[in-house]
Amino acid sequence: MQPQATGYYLFSSVHSIPINIMSSQPNNSEHSIPNPSSDGTSTITIIHCWSAPRSRSTALLYSFEARGKDTVALDEPLYRRWLQEKIRGSGGDGSNGKSYGISRPYAEPFLKGVAPDDDDNATESWRWEREKKCFNERVYDAVASIVEQDLSNNGGGGVVFLKQMAKFANLFDFETNYETDISSSNNDNDCEQTSQPSRWKHEITNLASKSNFRIRHKHVLLIRDPLSVLGSWMGKSGQVHGNNPHPDEVGIVQLLDVYSKIVGASMINNADNTNSASTSQSGLNPPVVVIDSDDLAAQPRQVMQDLCSDLDIPFRDSMLRWEPGPHRCDGPWAKWWYHDVWESNGWDADYNDDDDITKNTGIHHPRTPKYRTVPPTLLPALRMSMPSYGFLQTLTASHRQRAFATPPSGKLYEDPRNEHVFVFVGTPSDPSNGKRSRGRILPRDMAAISPFDSSVQGGDATWEGIRVYDGRIFHLHRHLNRLFRSAKALGFENVHTREEIVDAIFRVLAANGMRDGAHMRLTLTRGEKVTSSMNPNFNVYGTTLIILPEWKPTEGVTTYDNTKGVSLITAGTCRRSPPSTLDNKIHHNNMIQNILPKIQANLAGVADAIMLDVEGFVSETNATNLFLVRYDSGRGEETGVEVAVESDCVRNVVLVTPSADHCLPGITRDTVLLLAEELGMRIEVRRVSLSEFYCADEVFTTGTMGELTPVTMIDGRKIGKMKRGPVTSLLQKTYKKAVETRLDWSTEIPPFS
């Protein structure tokens, strides 16, 4: 039976991973070692920390070394074999350490396992000799040392931490968590390993079985912004490789490959070990922990505690400090690379306020701000690395916890499906020169538009909100008609065709499996500019289409309460602009005029704010159109209305809505007017004063997202009987019936495969 990429395994039946020489640090932790499991076995957790070769990976190595005697830290135990194969592959002998673009001044002694003949290395011969052992043998040494400590300390197990470079991944078998075997053709006199890896796999298994141990393997990816990684090559490290690092050494693309291999191995082993005691993680919870080194540097205690929790090992305060200077776990190459870490004594973000900042020597201490220029020669590596980093960053705890505030419901996503919803972003085709549409469907946390897009530069865009009901899109083409009218009024050029937009809508709905209970926000921007400017002449790429679908009911915390109703206030200083200022019949994205009243409503604890025009007449709310209902005084009070409503024919009421001179004539508004006319209501579309709304028998709002919503209070004044009125209730019922039965008002969604 093969092991999974993570989880518990009895050593008698599972292969495991190799590790190296143990820590010389004492156990100064106040936290106790975990007890053996109930079946009498102790657990050794082998942590494979994959990263790019930068200082923070070494700092994390020192953090684990500082855990104490039950932890062994190993520094890149696959490095020698990797360098050996790179040089042998080019036909070189390693004499000058150059091959495949690799330049290392220590290559020859490193491959031979013999210290250079100089005073600095006279006492360090053991470091060079140690590297001759294969990866699996070094893991055996580490496991053996923990077993010995465990037996003398009455159990508790331990931790083996391996600092692994992403570029070594091709030498590692992620299904077995061992080093791959070395073929006989790959051995030579200068670079001979002391043993074959396969032998030491069995030795580890035998040792664990005899000692009643179990081993579990955990994988960690330590990532960092590629720009920071590449910028750091310009310092002392650049002198080692001539300021021309091999693309593999940047490590971000390789880390994505490592992630893929870990997930793939987990899926394979999960299928092979259906009765395994371990719990498999897959899909949205892969068997790997991803941490961003910038988070680790900024909040070391919190990140380290979260990491230990994810790894199911105890956190210890000693992990935040280490001794300055060389460490026993260091590889023999350390003096060429580790100067910054040697000058540190821990993660400085955990210093107390009364500590002398001038004595701060933490790894994160900004001794001198570094503002680096990125040479053009590094641009290809940067462009290659950024997409991989963008994906891996979404797997970090800091990404999941990036919210500064909590929505009113207390949940980030009212419907949990929206956390991983797919969206569409893209440019149009150009049949005249054969250019195809460059639209893409992306997970929401990976979707982006250019900072040069006109919507970012100046809110230069138009939008529509559209609802999906029971396999059909309601009023799709009415919404698209308005979208195109707005785009024409704004002077957009090289615009998506109707067919392209409809096709994109169907594609993104299919990707999400959405056929009901969904709302879409369509945004059409003027497109990306070639330079920051308000001038549309710099928009040369065509419009940008964004389709953002969400699972969203017509009633809820993200919409309105259509049963109990809502309260409104009147906006203070913001007024709806007349056509002479900005025509609101253009459904544009310049929405600060709506957002400021919404903030006022939020602060007042109500749903929305009523917006007046420049002369003080009611226009609409910050988000919806407004209606009032007045019972005909000559026909009786509400009782008579209720009787009439029962027959779905209301002739003793007047339905009033403000004219569209200063507001958007909404599609839901138009639908309600049509339905009300069919019900026999008297309709008035005119200027309406605020006092008329105060005195109304019923008030309701209309909009695509929330449909029809009763209003029970305006500016603290009670509306009617402060509950949903009979006319509002009738129109709600009639609207829902129209959605279900007026099929000519909607567009059928094709079947999904």
MARLO-467795 format. One record per residue (C-alpha): residue in one letter; x, z, y negated. Coordinates in pm, whole numbers, plus 50000, padded with zeros to 5 digits. Example, Ala and Ser with C-alpha at 12.3 -4.5 7.8 and 13.67 -1.06 7.14 Angstrom:
<sites>
A512305078050450
S513675071450106
</sites>
This chain:
<sites>
M500005000050000
Q501304990949657
P500875013549353
Q498835006449048
A500435002648708
T499275037748630
G497685066748809
Y498415092149083
Y500025082749413
L501245102849707
F504895094349738
S504725090550114
S502625059250072
V503585045349732
H506535027649577
S507805041049248
I510075033448953
P513755041848887
I515225064148616
N518575078048498
I520685108348419
M519115140548309
S518965158847981
S521465185447889
Q519015201547649
P517635236247736
N513905241547770
N513125258247440
S509395251147452
E506805278047419
H504455257047637
S504475264048008
I505205238048274
P502015226348444
N501235242048778
P501375222949106
S498145206549216
S495705224249443
D497045206649753
G500525221249697
T502135189449568
S503985186949236
T503745156649009
I506495136548844
T505285113948565
I507465083448513
I506945069148166
H508035033648094
C508255029947717
W508574993147626
S509704983947276
A511914962247061
P515494974947014
R515214995746697
S516025031346591
R512585046346649
S512645037847019
T515865057947040
A514295086046838
L511415087047087
L513985088047368
Y515535118747203
S512095134347161
F511495133347534
E515025144547612
A514315175147397
R511355185047615
G513685205247838
K515155206548188
D512055193148358
T512435160248171
V515015133048223
A515525105947960
L517105072648051
D518445047747797
E517755011247887
P518735012648254
L518074975148289
Y520304965047996
R523454958248197
R521684935948447
W519924916948166
L523204910047983
Q524904901648309
E522304875348398
K522314860548046
I526054855248057
R526244843648417
G523424819248350
S525564800748096
G528544798348326
G530544823048117
D532624851948242
G531614876247970
S535094877147818
N533814871247465
G530304884347523
K528614852747393
S525904834147578
Y522374821247510
G522944831247148
I523814866847257
S526794882947085
R527994917647191
P531494931547124
Y531214954947424
A530024929247679
E533164927047896
P533744964647953
F530014970347984
L529624945048263
K532694958348445
G531574994448404
V534965004348265
A535475020747926
P537435000647666
D541085010947638
D540935029347306
D540955065347186
D537255065447094
N536225058847453
A538895078947635
T536465107147714
E533435084747760
S534395067348082
W531495083848265
R529005065748042
W530425031948134
E530745040748502
R527145053148509
E525875018748408
K527125003448733
K524235019548915
C521144998348956
F517905007748785
N516345021749103
E519345043349185
R519265058548839
V515605066348885
Y516475082749213
D519055104449035
A516425114648781
V513795122549041
A516305142049248
S517295163448950
I513635171448876
V512955179549241
E515925203549240
Q514705219948917
D511165221449053
L512145238549378
S514135264949190
N511325270648938
N508445273749190
G506855240349113
G505425222948814
G506845187848846
G508415169848555
V508775138448346
V511105108748363
F511175088748039
L512625053648046
K513425035747725
Q512784999547822
M513364968847609
A510664942347624
K513314915747687
F514064932348024
A510544927248156
N511454897548377
L513674921248577
F510814945348643
D508064942948905
F504904956248743
E502994956949071
T505434980749237
N506904996548922
Y510414989549053
E513314967848952
T513224933749116
D515794928049388
I519114911449313
S519894880449516
S523314878949679
S524184848249474
N523914868949159
N526704892949251
D530264886949137
N533434907649132
D533214916748765
C529524926048756
E528804940449100
Q526064966749128
T526914996649345
S523804989849555
Q520714968649599
P517554981649428
S515414979149743
R517445006049919
W516795031149643
K513065024749643
H512995037849998
E515315066749911
I512935077949636
T509975075149871
N511735095650138
L512855122149889
A509365126449747
S507755127150088
K510105153950217
S509725174549898
N505935171949888
F505865153949553
R503595127549411
I504545102749142
R502465085348882
H503615057448654
K502525054148292
H503305025848051
V503695028947675
L504205000947423
L505995010947102
I505274983746846
R506314978246488
D505504953546211
P507744923246282
L508644920545914
S510124955645926
V511914947746250
L513454915746117
G514324931445784
S516274958845959
W518524932846122
M520104927945783
G521804962045786
K524584975446004
S522964960746313
G523394925946175
Q527154929746194
V526894933246573
H525184899846628
G526124880646316
N522744884446145
N521294859946395
P519284879146654
H517994860946959
P514184856946939
D513824878147255
E515394907347072
V512634909046811
G510504919547104
I506914916146979
V505994884847172
Q507684899547478
L505684931747434
L502494911247451
D503784896247776
V504524931347904
Y500994941947815
S499604912148004
K501704920248310
I500654956748310
V496984947648291
G497414920648555
A499234944248791
S496524970348741
M493834945148832
I495704934149146
N496474969249263
N492974980449179
A491624954249416
D494164963749684
N493605001249652
T489875005949624
N490235040249783
S493105051149558
A492845085649407
S493735071349070
T491235060248812
S491605024248710
Q491275013448352
S490594977548266
G488874955548015
L488514974847693
N490555004247827
P493704989247980
P496255010848169
V498715012447883
V499135033647570
V500065014747252
I501525033146953
D502775019046624
S506155033046530
D505105034346164
D502315058346266
L504815078546467
A507155081046168
A504345090245928
Q502515115546149
P504895125046430
R503145156746543
Q499685141246564
V500895109046724
M503085127846971
Q500235150947064
D497905121347115
L500555103447320
C501115133447548
S497365137247588
D497025100647689
L499915104847933
D498395137048071
I501515157648008
P501875188547785
F503065183847428
R505955206047322
D507105214646972
S510685208047080
M509805170847091
L509845169946710
R513535180046680
W516825170046835
E520495176546776
P522305151946545
G525135131046686
P525565114647029
H523345125047318
R524045126647688
C521285101347757
D522895075247526
G524075042747675
P527735033547611
W526635008447347
A525255036547129
K528145038146881
W527405002246779
W523685007946722
Y522575044146688
H524195055846363
D520915061446179
V519455082146462
W522675102046505
E522455112146140
S518955126246195
N517745158346355
G514055150946407
W510905136046262
D511045146745897
A507315144145824
D506855178645980
Y509095197145736
N507445226045553
D506815224645180
D509445251245115
D512175232345301
D514995218845088
I514225181745067
T517865174444981
K518805186745330
N516175165845499
T517835144645766
G514805133245964
I514625098446112
H511915089045862
H513625103445554
P513895075745290
R517445082945178
T517475050744976
P514465027544938
K515094994545114
Y513644963444956
R514894935745178
T514704898145143
V513794879845462
P516124849945506
P514444816545584
T516314815745916
L514154844746037
L510844828945936
P510224811346272
A510664844246460
L508344861446214
R505614835146246
M505934836846623
S505674874946630
M502854882346387
P499884871446606
S501144892746895
Y501594922746669
G498134917646523
F496554919846868
L498634949146992
Q497964968446673
T494234967646750
L494964987847067
T496505017346881
A494765050346815
S495435045946443
H493445013546447
R490545030146626
Q490695059446384
R491285039046067
A487965048145904
F488295070845599
A484645080945601
T481685083145837
P478485062745790
P475225081745722
S474305082146091
G477595098546185
K478495068746406
L480745039546318
Y478605015846520
E474885022446544
D474884998146835
P478165002147031
R478124965147120
N478974957246759
E482444972346796
H483554942146996
V481284915146859
F482564879346823
V482524861346488
F483124825446380
V485604814346113
G486564778346042
T486904747345828
P484914714745854
S485794681846018
D486634650445824
P485464619646017
S487034596245759
N490534604645880
G489804618746224
K490294655646139
R488324678046369
S486634710446275
R489054739546300
G486474766346372
R487304795246604
I485364823046772
L487274855946748
P486754892946821
R485774910046497
D488984930146467
M491084898646499
A489074876646264
A490484870045918
I490444845745630
S493344836745406
P493994858645099
F494054825044918
D490424818545013
S488114814344714
S485814842144832
V488744866144802
Q490134851644482
G486844850944289
G483774857944504
D483384820244507
A480964815944797
T477314814044897
W475604832245184
E472484836045396
G471034863245620
I469244849945929
R467394867546211
V467224860346583
Y463994868246770
D463314862947139
G465504832347189
R464704816346853
I466214816446503
F463544822846242
H463444798945946
L466924785546033
H466594752945844
R464964768945538
H468014791545518
L470384762345563
N468514742445297
R469074770645050
L472714773945158
F473364737145088
R471474738544757
S473634767644647
A476814749844761
K475774719044564
A474964739544254
L478414755844281
G480084721844313
F481564726644660
E483334696444808
N484354687945166
V481494709045296
H480524715745658
T477704694045784
R474394708745896
E475224698546253
E478564716846242
I476954748746115
V474144748146371
D476634741646650
A478824770646529
I475774793446520
F474834784746878
R478434789146995
V478904823546843
L475484835546962
A476384823847312
A479744841647299
N477924873947220
G475014867947458
M472614872347164
R469084859647202
D467064887747045
G467404917446811
A470274902146615
H471044894346253
M473564868646127
R475374868045795
L476474832245713
T479024828245435
L480214794745307
T483194797345070
R484744770544853
G487664773245091
E491344781445089
K493464773544784
V497074762344782
T497834786744500
S496144816444337
S493864801444073
M490244798543963
N490644760543947
P488674743044227
N491184714544212
F493454736444426
N490854738544706
V492184711244935
Y491244723345285
G487454721345272
T484944749445283
T485364780445501
L482414789945721
I482074826145837
I479324836246081
L479034873446142
P476354881946403
E475444917946482
W473044936046707
K470734950146440
P467094961146470
T464694955846181
E464374993646156
G467315017846166
V470055034745968
T471575000945882
T468224987545757
Y465075006845655
D462265028645791
N459325004945809
T456935031845933
K457435061845706
G458655041345415
V461435045945160
S462025058944806
L463445038644519
I464865045644174
T465235023043872
A468765010643808
G470275023443487
T472544999143304
C472664969043539
R470064942343458
R469244910543642
S470814881343459
P468694852343325
P469484816043415
S471264812843080
T473864837743208
L473954833043586
D471134816443775
N470044839744056
K468504810644243
I472094803544346
H472614826644642
H476164834944539
N478654861544646
N479244876344301
M477384907844404
I478834935344186
Q475544933843993
N473854944644319
I476494968844439
L476554991044130
P472774998344148
K473175004744523
I475825030744446
Q473405046644199
A470725047244473
N473145062744722
L474045090344477
A470345096844418
G469695098644792
V467215069644802
A467145036344983
D467635011644697
A467395006644321
I464844985544130
M466524961043895
L464914950843567
D465514918643379
V467014918043030
E463584923742875
G462694953243095
F460374936543345
V460814943343717
S462864916743893
E463684929144246
T465704956444413
N469434954044466
A468744939544812
T465104928544847
N462084913344675
L459254936244559
F455464935344600
L452714958144479
V449154960844606
R446264969344371
Y442844976944512
D440094958944315
S438384986344113
G435084967844130
R435124966644511
G435775003144603
E438685025844697
E440995026044994
T438195032045245
G436754998145169
V440174982545206
E440644998245546
V437324984645666
A438254949945544
V441704952045705
E440094957546043
S438704922146022
D442104908445908
C440434894745594
V441264913245275
R439454900044967
N439164932044769
V442874935944690
V445354919344459
L448914912444580
V451404910544292
T455094900644296
P457474893944005
S458174857743921
A461514843944033
D462854837543683
H465434865243719
C465654869544097
L466204850644418
P462924836644558
G463414850544907
I462364832245220
T460654863345356
R458934866945016
D457614831345043
T456464837545400
V454534868845297
L452864850245009
L451714823045250
L450424848045506
A448634868245238
E446894837045112
E445764829045466
L444334864345489
G442264857945177
M444154880444936
R444254873544565
I447854866444467
E449534869944131
V453104858344068
R454024868543714
R456024892243503
V455404928043617
S456224959743425
L457664991143582
S454555011143492
E452444987543705
F454564997144005
Y454185034043921
C450375029843925
A450175007044231
D448095016344534
E450815002944765
V454354989844719
F456594972944973
T459824953044982
T460644921445175
G463884907745316
T465214889945620
M467114919945753
G464334946145722
E461224924345707
L458504944745524
T459274980545421
P456725004545261
V457745022344939
T456335057544901
M458095069244584
I459665053544273
D461725074544032
G460195105844181
R456615092944128
K454305091744428
I453025057444527
G449475057944665
K449155084844931
M452935084844997
K452525067045327
R452315031745456
G449115016445323
P446624995045515
V447554962645340
T451254967645403
S450504975845766
L448374944545802
L451044922245652
Q453694937545880
K451534929846183
T450754894946059
Y454444887645992
K455494898546342
K452714877046491
A453954847146291
V457484852646425
E456074851546778
T453574823146742
R454594800246456
L457164781746665
D457444754146407
W458964780546175
S461844787646412
T464564769646607
E465044774546980
I468454786647096
P469824765447383
P470424781747724
F473744799947767
S475934792348066
</sites>
